[in-house]
């Protein structure tokens, strides 16, 4: 069993308030708070739809034990870096595991045949893996089509705010939105 937790969100949004206001053709500051909220909501929606962090975020996954496949599929990608791996023993003590023995791909962590430094794990939630995921640390690192999809979503929610309030933001997406993000959706086999 795997559980994931967001430890630290992105330092900024992939689209600035100024960019969103220019896209919306809004000149005054009366709607700034709403637009800022919509930018954050659109980012969260895009991340949920794609399974990808747009900007660098720190995540923790908790596992009962290492998978027999020697591969840990990361719930949020693309992988940037591995921060910590701790094994939790029967008494609840944390044992740091050396990171150099692990390899990575954009969506998974690859395990060695034998992970060195492993204590006897407690029965449940015996492993904690902290990693950073995202396209990068700067808004310019986010692919242009994802940034465009975010702006389209903000504009749609801005123009249809009554429907968003009634149905909830995830239920109200513009026509063509799915095509903008299709290539980023994770395919599970």
N, C-alpha and C positions, 0 to 999 in steps of 0.2 A: 504494500500500500504506500502511496506517495501523497504527501500534502505539501502545498506550496504557500509561502507567505511573502508579501511585499514588505521588505525591510526599509527601503528608502526609494521614494519616487524620483522622477527626473528633477533636475535643478531648475529647468525652465520648460516652457511648452515649445513644440516644434514650429508653431506659428505665433508671432507676436500680436499683441492687441492692435498695433499700427497696421500690420499686414491684413488682419481680418477686417478692420474698419475700411481700409482702402478697397478690399474685395467687395465689401457690402455697400460701399459708397456712402458711408456715414461720416459726417464732418464734425459733429459736436460730441461732447463727452457725456451726454445724458444717458446713453445706453452702454457705457464702458463696463459697468459691473456685469450686466447681462452678457455682453459679448465675451468677457473674460471667463465667465462661468461656462458658456457654450463651447469655448475653445477646449477647456479641460474636459468637459463631458464628451466632446467629439473625439478627443485623444483616447479617453478610456474606452469609448465604443469601438474605435478602430483597433485598439489593442486586444479587446475581447473578441472581435470578429476574426482577426488574423492570428492571434496567439503570439504576436510579436511586440516587443517593447519598442516604441519609436525612438526615445532617447534613453541614455544609460540609466538603469534602475538596478537596485540591489535586491535579489531574491534569495529566499531560503527554501530548500526542499528538504523534507524530512522523510526518511525511508525506514522501514523495519530492518532491512538487511540489503546487502548488495544483490542486484539482479543476477540470476544465473547466466544471462546472456552477456554479462560483462559490459553492459551498455546502459547508461542512465539517460533516458529521453528527457530533455529539459522542457518543462511546461511553458516557459516563456523564452523566446529566442529573439534575435540572433545572439549567440554567446559572444561575450567580449573577454571576460576574464574570470578565473577561479579565485575566490578570496580565502575561503577556509573550508576545511572538512574536519568535522569533529565526530568521533565515535563516542557513544554513551554506553558505559559499562553497566553491569547488573546493579551496582550501588548508586548509579546516577552520576558518576564522575565523567568529566569530559576529557577525551584524549585526542589532541591534535594529530591529524594524519598528514604526512609529507605530501605536498601537492605535486612535486616534480614527477611522480610516478604515473600521473594521469595524462591522457591525451584528450583533445577536444575536437569537435566538429561544430558547425554553426548551430546544430540542434541537439547535440548529445555530448555526454562525457563518456570517454572510453576507459575502461578499467584494465589494470594489468592482470595477469593470470593469478597472482597472489598480491593482495594489498598489504604492504608492510606496515607494522605498527598498530595492527588491529587487536584490541582487547576482545574479550568475550562480550558481545553486545547484549544489552537488555532486550527482552522479548519484543517490545514494540517501540517504535520511534528511536531506533538505535543509531541512526546516522543523520547528521545535519550537514548539508552542503550549501554554502553561501557563494553566490556568483553574481556577476554583473551581466545584464543583457541589454541590447539596444543596437540601433544602427550606428550610434556614436554618441558623442557628448554635446555636439553643437546642432542647432536646427538645420544647418546646411547639410548635415550628414544623413538626414532623413530623405529617402527618395522623393523626387519631385512629384510623382504621381500620388504618393501617399499624402504629401502636404496639400496637393490639390483636392484630394478626396476629403481631407479634414476641412478645408475652406468651403467646399460644396455643402458638406454636412452642417457646418456652422450657419451658412447662408440659409439653408432650408429650414433649420430649426428657428432661426431669427425671424424669417418670414411667416412661419406657421406655428408660432409660439402657443397659440390657443390649443391646437391639436396636440402639441408636445405635452402640455400641462395635463390634458385629459388622458392621453394614451400612454405617456411616458416616452422619453427620447428614443429608446431603442426600437420602438414600434414605428417610428416615423422617419423613414429615410427616403431621399429623393430617387426618382427614376434614374437609372444608370449608375447609381452608387456602387452596386455590387460588381459591375464591370470594372470600375476603377480599382477595386481592391482584390479582384479575383486571383491575380497571380501571386498575391501575398498570403492567401489563405492556406493554412496547413492542411495537407492531405494525410489522413490517418489510414494506414494499411493494416 
